[in-house]
Amino acid sequence: MWASESVFYQIYTLGFCGAPFDNDGVFQHRILKVKDWIPHLKRLGVDTLLFNPVFESDTHGYNTRDYRKIDTRLGSNEDFKEVCRALHEAGIKIVLDGVFNHCGRGFFGFEDVRQKKWDSPYKDWFYINFDGNDAWNDGFWYEGWEGNYDLVKFNLKNPAVADYLIDSVSMWISEFGIDGLRLDVAYCLDPDFIKRLKWETSQKKEGFFLLGEMIHGDYNRIVNDEMCHSATNYECYKGLYSAFNSYNLFEIVHSLLRQFGPENWTLYKGKHLLSFADNHDVTRIASILNNPAHLKPLYGMLFGMPGIPCVYYGSEWGARGNKSDGDPALRPCFENPEWNDVTDFVSAAAKARKESKALAYGDFRSLVLTNRQCVFERNCDGERVMVAVNIDENNYRAHFDARAGRAVDLISGAEIDFGGDLEIPPYTVYFLKPF
């Protein structure tokens, strides 16, 4: 599938465009800003743009009011069509955030229930108890997602709810040409709903991509032939920064062997999970790493290991943001993209990955592993790439059966000699392709 060979770029759309947190109802053409960033995306090597919520919502995008309308703070549906056309003309695919587990209190069906109570035709769209009450004194109790009552949980087993949501997705495919969806809190969604969504979207557009948000548990629960193509790889997200901060690469390599290694019990061999260093919900990687010199090696590891690499906007130049300061700190508006040595490295790693079948599809075999160094091999249809990582401040000489010869480093383009030994400079990642 096309996504397996892609480099994703994620934007938290409301923050990226500088929209106010609360929906003030003031119409602005902010979404057009995305067009101005297309040259940056192309230079970076991005070919898929993941939009966090763009639908009309009460505040932060995940409390949706209208699944068929671009948020007033971002612009109009026509504005977004213009953005989609520009992205597709640049060869960039579009994945939208589908928030289908819950909606906002401003959603038309829920507002109808608030007004009409038992007489509302939408009362069975939600989990409601008319013998109770809520904090807003609506005269009934309802289930909110994980106790958040601005997020009203849908009854996805009600065919009318599934029909409405899937018809909405069909509209975005037909009129805007979107190429996929990120399913918010996919671990909470009714499996039958995901199965129907998979079938309906595959009929509507060949190769339509479904990415499920999974924070914990067995990713196979939603990543299978009947449901999602991919899931967010939180296990390796945590493994990456923790391994670098603790100078213990055993942690991330253990996760990669568990997920993609050569053993028969490997959990996700042949599957392509979404790999990321940070996103809109977690502290930015530049703020969580103890050693700033580890930023480039970590991105090298991210692009070299199995999975679909995804870069969160601003993190490609080392933007900072801490979860402890609140979600807005993670979701800022940057006037213009920046470019520095970190961005150069990410761009080179993205180019290398897209040009290598081994890095996109290859298996995973560990060759060398110490606390501060690792060398692993990716192999696909005879193409072999060795990823060599040194997170120490000193040179490291790796000894392994490398089938001695010469190789080109796909990141820098330099030719490297190795004859059973490989000299890896401090804070360096090589993508070595023998020739």
C-alpha positions in Angstrom: 0.0 0.0 0.0 1.1 3.6 -0.8 1.2 4.5 2.9 3.9 1.9 3.6 6.3 3.9 1.4 5.3 7.3 2.7 6.7 9.9 5.0 3.8 11.5 7.0 3.7 15.0 8.4 1.2 15.8 11.1 -0.3 19.2 11.9 -2.7 20.1 14.7 -4.8 22.1 12.3 -6.4 24.7 14.6 -3.1 25.5 16.3 -1.1 25.4 13.1 -3.5 28.0 11.6 -3.6 30.2 14.6 -7.3 29.7 15.4 -8.7 30.7 18.8 -9.3 27.8 21.3 -13.0 28.5 21.7 -15.2 28.6 18.6 -16.0 32.2 18.4 -18.0 31.8 15.3 -15.9 34.3 13.4 -15.2 33.1 9.8 -11.6 33.3 8.7 -9.8 31.7 5.7 -7.0 30.3 8.0 -6.8 26.9 6.3 -5.3 28.4 3.2 -2.1 28.8 5.2 -1.4 25.1 4.5 -0.8 26.0 0.8 2.1 28.3 1.8 3.8 25.4 3.5 3.7 23.0 0.5 7.3 24.0 -0.6 8.6 23.2 2.9 6.8 19.9 2.9 8.3 19.0 -0.5 11.8 20.0 0.5 11.4 18.0 3.7 10.4 14.9 1.7 6.8 14.6 2.9 4.3 12.9 0.8 1.3 12.5 3.2 -0.2 15.3 5.3 -2.1 14.2 8.4 -4.6 16.8 9.6 -5.8 16.7 13.1 -9.5 17.7 13.3 -10.8 20.2 10.7 -14.5 19.7 11.3 -16.7 22.3 13.0 -16.3 21.8 16.8 -17.0 23.4 20.1 -13.3 24.1 21.1 -10.3 21.8 20.4 -11.6 19.9 17.4 -12.3 16.6 19.1 -15.8 17.8 20.3 -17.3 17.9 16.8 -20.5 19.8 16.0 -20.8 19.1 12.3 -19.0 16.3 10.4 -19.7 17.8 7.0 -18.4 21.3 7.5 -14.9 22.8 7.9 -14.6 24.7 11.2 -15.6 28.3 10.8 -12.3 29.3 12.4 -10.5 27.6 9.6 -12.6 28.7 6.6 -15.1 27.2 4.2 -15.5 23.9 2.5 -14.4 25.6 -0.7 -11.3 26.8 1.0 -10.4 23.3 2.0 -11.1 22.0 -1.5 -8.6 24.5 -2.7 -6.0 23.2 -0.2 -6.7 19.6 -1.2 -6.3 20.4 -4.9 -3.0 22.1 -4.2 -1.7 19.2 -2.0 -2.7 16.6 -4.6 -1.1 18.6 -7.4 2.1 18.6 -5.3 1.9 14.8 -5.0 0.9 14.9 -1.3 -1.8 12.7 0.0 -4.4 13.7 2.6 -5.4 11.9 5.8 -8.1 13.5 8.0 -8.7 12.9 11.7 -12.0 11.0 12.1 -13.4 11.5 15.6 -16.2 8.9 15.6 -16.3 7.6 19.2 -17.8 10.9 20.5 -19.0 14.3 19.5 -19.4 17.7 21.1 -22.3 19.0 23.1 -22.9 21.4 20.1 -23.6 18.4 17.8 -27.0 18.9 16.2 -28.3 15.5 17.4 -27.3 16.1 21.0 -28.8 19.6 20.9 -32.0 18.1 19.7 -32.0 15.7 22.7 -31.4 18.6 25.1 -34.4 20.4 23.7 -36.9 17.5 23.2 -35.7 14.9 25.7 -37.7 11.7 25.1 -39.3 13.1 22.0 -36.0 13.5 20.1 -35.4 11.1 17.3 -31.7 11.2 18.2 -32.1 10.0 21.8 -30.8 6.5 20.8 -27.7 8.0 19.1 -26.1 8.3 22.6 -26.0 6.5 25.9 -28.6 8.4 27.9 -30.4 7.9 31.2 -33.4 10.2 31.6 -33.6 9.3 35.3 -30.4 11.1 36.0 -28.8 14.6 35.4 -25.5 16.1 34.4 -23.3 19.0 35.4 -25.1 21.3 32.9 -28.6 20.4 34.4 -29.8 19.1 31.1 -32.3 16.9 32.9 -30.7 13.6 31.9 -27.4 11.8 32.3 -25.2 10.7 29.4 -21.9 8.9 28.9 -18.9 11.0 28.1 -15.6 9.6 26.8 -13.4 8.6 29.8 -15.4 11.0 32.1 -15.1 14.0 29.8 -18.6 15.2 29.4 -17.8 17.7 26.7 -17.2 14.6 24.6 -20.6 12.9 24.2 -20.2 9.2 23.4 -21.9 7.9 20.3 -23.9 4.6 20.3 -22.1 3.2 17.2 -24.3 0.1 17.3 -27.2 2.2 16.2 -27.3 1.9 12.4 -28.4 5.5 12.0 -25.3 6.8 13.7 -23.0 4.6 11.6 -24.9 5.6 8.5 -24.5 9.3 9.3 -20.7 9.0 10.0 -19.9 6.8 7.0 -22.0 9.0 4.7 -20.0 12.0 6.0 -16.7 10.2 5.2 -18.1 9.4 1.7 -18.7 13.1 1.1 -15.1 13.9 2.0 -13.9 11.3 -0.4 -16.2 12.3 -3.2 -15.9 16.0 -3.0 -12.4 16.5 -1.6 -10.6 13.4 -2.7 -9.1 12.5 0.8 -6.9 9.5 0.8 -7.4 8.2 4.4 -8.4 8.7 8.0 -6.8 8.6 11.4 -9.4 7.0 13.7 -9.2 8.9 17.0 -9.3 6.5 20.1 -9.7 3.6 17.8 -9.2 1.3 20.8 -12.7 2.5 22.0 -14.5 2.1 18.7 -17.0 -0.7 18.1 -15.1 -3.3 16.0 -18.2 -3.8 13.7 -18.2 -0.1 12.9 -14.5 -0.2 11.9 -15.1 -3.2 9.7 -18.0 -1.5 8.0 -16.0 1.7 7.6 -13.1 -0.3 6.1 -15.4 -2.0 3.5 -17.3 1.2 2.6 -14.2 3.3 2.1 -12.4 0.6 0.1 -15.4 0.5 -2.2 -15.5 4.3 -2.5 -11.7 4.7 -3.2 -9.1 2.1 -3.9 -6.3 2.1 -1.4 -8.1 4.3 1.1 -6.0 4.2 4.3 -7.2 3.7 7.8 -4.8 4.5 10.7 -6.1 3.6 14.2 -5.0 5.4 17.4 -3.7 2.7 19.8 -2.0 3.8 23.0 -1.7 0.4 24.6 -2.6 -3.3 24.1 -2.2 -5.6 21.1 -2.2 -3.6 17.9 -3.4 -6.7 16.0 -6.8 -6.1 17.6 -7.5 -3.4 15.1 -4.7 -3.9 12.5 -5.9 -6.7 10.4 -7.5 -7.5 7.0 -11.0 -6.5 8.1 -10.1 -3.3 10.0 -7.2 -0.8 10.0 -4.1 -0.9 7.9 -1.9 0.7 10.6 -1.9 1.9 14.2 0.1 4.4 16.2 3.2 2.6 17.6 3.2 4.1 21.2 5.4 1.2 22.4 8.3 2.3 20.2 7.5 6.0 20.7 8.2 5.5 24.4 11.1 3.1 23.7 12.8 5.7 21.6 13.1 8.6 24.0 13.5 6.4 27.0 16.4 4.4 25.4 18.2 7.6 24.4 17.7 9.3 27.8 18.8 6.3 29.8 21.6 5.4 27.3 20.1 1.9 27.0 19.4 1.0 23.4 18.5 -2.5 24.6 15.1 -1.0 25.4 14.1 0.1 21.8 15.8 -2.8 20.1 14.0 -5.2 22.4 10.7 -3.6 21.3 11.6 -3.8 17.6 12.6 -7.5 18.0 9.4 -8.2 19.8 7.4 -6.5 17.1 9.3 -7.2 13.9 12.1 -9.6 14.6 12.9 -12.9 12.8 11.3 -15.2 15.4 8.0 -17.0 14.6 6.3 -15.3 17.6 7.0 -11.8 16.4 3.9 -9.8 16.8 3.6 -7.4 13.8 5.9 -8.8 11.1 4.8 -7.6 7.7 2.7 -4.8 9.2 3.4 -1.1 9.0 2.8 0.8 12.2 3.0 4.6 12.4 6.4 5.6 14.0 6.7 9.0 15.6 8.9 10.9 18.0 6.1 13.2 19.2 2.6 14.4 18.4 -0.1 16.7 19.5 -0.7 14.8 22.8 2.8 14.4 24.1 5.8 16.5 25.1 7.9 17.5 22.0 11.0 15.3 21.5 13.4 18.3 21.8 11.9 19.0 25.2 12.0 15.5 26.5 15.6 14.5 25.4 18.2 15.1 28.1 21.0 15.4 25.5 20.3 17.8 22.6 22.9 15.9 20.5 20.6 12.9 20.5 17.9 14.6 18.4 19.4 13.7 15.0 20.4 10.2 16.0 16.8 9.6 17.3 15.3 10.7 14.0 17.8 8.5 12.2 16.6 5.5 14.3 13.0 6.5 13.6 13.5 6.5 9.8 15.6 3.4 9.9 13.4 1.1 11.9 10.3 -0.7 10.6 7.2 1.5 10.3 5.8 4.6 8.6 7.7 7.6 9.9 5.7 10.6 10.9 7.0 14.1 11.8 5.0 16.5 13.9 5.0 20.1 12.6 7.9 22.2 14.0 9.7 19.2 15.5 11.8 18.9 12.3 13.7 22.0 13.4 13.7 21.1 17.1 10.7 23.2 18.3 10.0 22.7 22.0 6.8 22.2 24.0 6.0 20.5 27.3 2.8 18.7 28.1 3.0 20.0 31.6 2.3 23.5 30.3 -1.0 22.3 28.8 -2.0 21.1 25.3 -1.8 24.6 23.7 1.9 24.5 24.4 2.1 21.5 22.1 0.0 23.0 19.4 1.4 26.4 18.5 1.1 28.6 15.4 4.4 29.0 13.6 4.4 32.0 11.3 6.8 30.3 8.9 8.7 27.0 8.7 12.3 27.1 9.9 15.3 25.2 8.6 18.5 24.2 10.4 20.9 21.2 10.6 18.2 19.0 12.2 15.8 19.8 9.3 18.6 18.9 6.9 19.1 15.6 8.6 15.4 14.7 8.7 15.1 15.7 5.0 18.0 13.4 4.1 16.6 10.5 6.2 13.2 10.9 4.5 14.8 10.9 1.1 16.8 7.8 1.9 13.8 5.9 3.3 11.6 6.6 0.3 14.3 5.5 -2.1 14.9 2.2 -0.3 12.6 -0.8 -0.5 14.6 -2.4 2.4 13.9 0.6 4.7 10.2 0.6 3.8 9.5 -3.2 3.7 12.5 -5.0 5.0 12.7 -7.4 7.9 14.6 -6.6 11.1 17.7 -8.4 12.4 19.9 -7.1 15.2 23.7 -7.4 14.4 25.3 -5.4 17.2 23.8 -4.1 20.5 25.4 -2.3 23.4 23.9 0.3 25.7 25.0 3.2 23.5 25.4 1.6 20.0 23.4 -0.7 17.8 23.6 -2.0 14.3 20.6 -3.7 12.7 19.9 -5.0 9.2 16.8 -4.4 7.0 16.5 -6.8 4.0 13.9 -6.9 1.2 14.1 -8.8 -2.1 17.9 -8.8 -2.0 18.3 -5.2 -1.1 20.2 -4.9 2.2 20.6 -1.8 4.4 22.4 -1.7 7.7 21.4 1.0 10.2 24.3 1.8 12.5 23.6 4.1 15.5 26.1 5.6 18.0 24.6 7.8 20.8 27.9 8.2 22.7 30.2 11.2 22.7 33.1 8.9 21.5 33.9 7.0 18.4 32.8 3.4 18.4 34.2 0.5 16.4 31.6 -2.1 15.7 32.6 -5.7 15.0 30.1 -7.9 13.1 29.8 -10.1 10.1 29.1 -7.4 7.5 30.2 -9.3 4.4 33.1 -7.0 4.0 33.2 -4.4 1.3 32.1 -0.9 0.6 28.8 0.8 1.2 27.1 4.1 0.5 25.5 5.9 3.4 22.0 6.7 2.1 21.8 9.8 4.4 25.0 11.6 3.6 25.9 10.0 0.3 29.4 9.2 1.5 31.1 6.0 0.7 32.1 3.9 3.8 34.7 1.1 4.0 34.0 -1.8 6.3 35.8 -5.1 6.6 34.2 -6.7 9.5 34.7 -3.5 11.5 32.8 -0.2 11.2 33.9 3.0 12.7 30.9 5.1 13.9 31.5 8.7 14.9 29.8 10.2 17.9 26.1 10.9 17.7 25.9 9.4 14.2 23.4 7.2 12.3 24.4 5.5 9.0 22.1 3.9 6.5 24.7 1.6 4.8 23.8 0.1 1.5 26.6 -2.3 0.3 27.7 -2.2 -3.3 
